[in-house]
Amino acid sequence: MKRDRKEKIAFLIVLVFVMLSALIFLLQKQELLLSPLGGDYGATSYGEGVYAGPSLPIVPILSISQPTNTSYLNSLVRVLLSASNANNCWYILDEVRTDASCNSDFALPRLSVGEHNITIYANNSDGVSSERRTFNISYNRRFIVKYFEFSGMGSTTNLDSLTDNEIENISLILHIPNYGQIAFTDRINLTAGADLINNITDLDAAVNISFNRVEVNSALMPSLNKKAKLTLEDLSFSDPRVMKDGGVCGSSECIEESYSGGDFIFNVTVFSVYSAQESPGSGSSSSSSSSSNSGSINVVPKTTPSPPVSNGEVTVNNNEQTIQRYTIGESVNLIDASDGEQIALITSNGQEEVATIIFKEGGIILRVTSGQYSINTGETVKVIIGSNEVYFGVKEVVGGNAKIAFSTNKAAVTNSIGGKNLAGIILWIVIILLILGIIVVVIIIIYYLINDNESKKDRGQPNYPTSLGKDSKTINFINNKGVGKV
């Protein structure tokens, strides 16, 4: 019994040291002694400096908008992925591995008919995340048209279900809402511009529709150098005129049709780069023109350089349209936005551009000059604004309203949309359970030690009789010198 008790006490002491080591590791790893509940997800000010503790270790968060578990007819398969907190990304398509950027938008090569599997991976020092998709490929024609940027957008012609004969003589419309539209008035042969090796016509490479800019690369695809009706949408001019390759387009090449509600409609005879600018003497100082070379955007009127405006300032253009302007810094902007809404973003170094917010299932797509970014609800994604890194997060998308947060401070954005709270709470629960476990084990050790001391005491005291019977001749007793008789 004595040996068993000692072994139990030794085991419990070792257990206490293990639990203490685990507790100290968690506290040091997360620096929770210096952080709010749930871990340090934001910057904490100390005087004039800023302390930003490490974020909660977490495996990468993958957001895969495309491909989906579906069937593709006469179409390439698009991969649209973003991974936050990731060091490396790759995918395995039908057991073949290929490295990829962690913010990617690309097409898989033309695949054979039948079922295909793709698994996309992202890793960091804390682990690996992956998502798997299974899809089917089928074709009923020879030629494939790549038009990811336009497919399913606005009035764009659905090309996937058409036959080879139909796409050889088609009335084609390409449209991106809030930016512009091309409606070809001449019939188009889409097979004429196809890659002869893979039989793929790449409209995404040949056509660019962005804010106040419509461009067709006729050198890349001569079959698109046809007559068309163009629409530039959401302009802010009072009396626009058509620009071709940065210069005024003559009346023989560009015929203005109408301008109403910010939508400028005109006809062209050949293709190049078309945009609009305010006509001289219109009495308006606003400028919505974009450089024909760089495609830069500046839709917020400015007549002279000025410091960034305060958050939420409203600019009203000549068509009584409004656009919200927000400065971007460490502080979080938490805004309500509607589908298709545009906001003007101003960075701390004075760079300014317009972002378009488009709703999708489970989140939004943010369109800026650097590209388009898919952001799911509860996710934080890095977006390049000018030369600045800005973090956007989506708190929720309910009905026609989305709550969107953005800042240069990723941790603050994540905190504002409720990200990682569950992980922080779980971590604290583990720490509390460890502390309670240590207390219980220490109490058990103390209990065993006290009982052991009492047992030793009981064995060390003499047992004196309370009375002597008549027949008692001797009494054995224990004293300091040994055994004696009385």
C-alpha angles and dihedrals in degrees: 000000000000092000093047091053093051091050091051092050091049091049092049092049090052089048091053091052091050092049092046090050091051091048094049091047093053093046093048094042094053099026087224091162086071098037138077122254112299097028135289106308098154145036117277118207121229108183109304095338129080125230116202112185122202118281122245109282108252136160115252118286110230123206113190113182094166142066105036132193094268145098123277121208120197090338143115116238115249123213113205113173141154127185124192122204090017130140099185136015133192142153137220113215114188090339095311117116123219128176117234141182115263089235102045140161113175144128125252115233117269105288132210123256114276141044122336134184128209126182118191120204137194127180144182135167091289098055148285132295124196141177127195129209130187121197142163128233125207135166134196096176141042101238128066124202118209108207105144093148092058107028112117092002121130114298096348114144113252103237101173098083097045125105127237090259091052096051089048090066110024138151096228129202123182116187138173110184117239090016112057152284140239116206108181111216091193119067114259130218105209094183091063092072097045127127101252094214098055099015092234124148109204109206091165090065095045102041129056122184114176136140110319091345134098118176136173119187099222092181090059094043113017091177088073094056091103140118114287145167111238129200124195108196135207096015122162103212128120094210114007127191129201120260124198119195089342096308133092111279114232122238092247092062102029122042116188114221108175147332119205135146092359094305113121114196123191140152127238132193100205134018133256133114113320129188138145138242137180115280114244115263095020090125094236125120095193120116126200098161122127126208112263089218103043104022090224117171128225112159098151108091116242125167096178133016112275137173118264114287123238121270117282098016109156122223114202116202129204093271091055091251117144133214127185119231122206132184115224122221143117092307116086121245109209109188141170114234136180130218111284094011120148125213130187115231122202119192127210091258092054099258112145136189142150124255123201119211117210122181122232133172108293097002145351142289114229115206119200135149093274092056141277123304127202112217121183125205110280093016131117118211132184113238126189112230109182103310093333133099110227125179121221126191134181117221096183144331112215122170108311096344134081127189107218129182126196137174142134087254108083094189092053092050092049090050093049094055093046097253121161094005091122092053091050092050091048090051092052091047089055091049093048091049089051091051092048090047091052091050092050093048092048090051090051091050091050090049092053092047093050092049091048092053092048091051091052090050093052092052094050101056124088118247106228120191116237094219140009122232123223093253095050108117102168139020121208111212138171120231136157093280101047137261120345140172132230 
